[in-house]
Amino acid sequence: MDSMLASVSTSVTRGSVVSRRVAVGSGLLAVACVLGLIEAAMPGLPLAPWLKLGLANIAVVVALAVADGATAAVVSLGRVVIVGLATGTLGTPVGLIAAAGAIASLGMMWALSSRGDAFSLVGWSAAGSAAHVLAQLVIAGPLVGSWSLMALAPASVLIALPLGALTGYLARTIVSRLTER
């Protein structure tokens, strides 16, 4: 009898963990999509019109911090697909560039987050932002038929690092509020 109760208790606990991960992931995906749509409607930055703030990445960093890499991947790539569908860019060169940036950013942040406490959320996000920009330029080069876009890389990374740090700071603030509960 005791082993049966332990088995039921274990399956309920496992089920509640999975349910929590699905709920957290779904909520963060919704937040990422809303922020992504808002950002898609905004103009680029004044000195670098090809760059955006990366606000939707707040949800990806939070997912990586409070859930796991798989949940963060669903949030990141799900956002690219949903925002691409909503804006009409899915399957276009813009969608391909967005996907490349999201994959590079997620990969960088996931790698840094797996190093334990060696890097903070701010560090993950700053490095992810730089990886995002570089991946986009690497993909955009062949699409436009010129590698001269890489001349934008140094300035783009210099702008992306503080923007990514800001995103990471906002994510860290959210995570600290979530863990206080």
Residue, then its C-alpha position, 0 to 999 in steps of 0.5 A: m500500500d505504501s509503495m502505491l501511495a508513493s507512486v501516486s505521489t511521485s506521478v502527481t509531483r511530476g505532473s505538477v512540475v510539467s504543468r508548471r513548466v507548460a504554464v510558465g512557458s506559455g505565459l512567457l511566450a505570450v509576453a514575448c509575442v506581445l513585446g515582439l509585436i510592439e517592437a515590430a511596430m516601432p521604428g529602429l534606433p536613431l543612430a542604428p535604424w537596423l537595430k531594435l531594443g530586443l524587448a521580447n528577449i526579456a521573456v527568453v532570459v526569464a524562461l532560461a532562468v526560471a525554467d530550462g533551456a528547452t522552455a527558453a527555446v520554445v519561447s524564443l523560436g515560438r515568438v519568431v514564428i508567431v510574430g512572423l505570422a502576424t507581421g507577414t515576415l514568416g518565410t521571407p528573408v526578414g523571417l530568416i534573419a530573425a530566426a538566425g538571430a534568435i537561434a544564435s542568441l539562444g545558443m549563446m545564452w544557453a551556453l553561458s547559463s550552463r556555466g553555473d554562476a560564472f555569468s549573470l542574467v545580464g551577461w547572458s543577455a548582453a552576449g546573446s544580443a551580440a550573437h544575435v546581431l552578428a548572426q543576422l549580419v552573417i545571414a543578411g550578407p548572402l541575401v543581399g549579395s554582399w559581405s560589405l554589411m559586415a562593416l556594420a558589425p563593430a558598431s552593431v555589437l557596440i550598440a547591442l551589448p548595452l541594449g542586451a545588458l539592459t534587457g538582462y537587467l530587466a529580466r533579472t529584476i523580474v526573476s528576483r520578483l518571481t523568486e520572492r513569492 
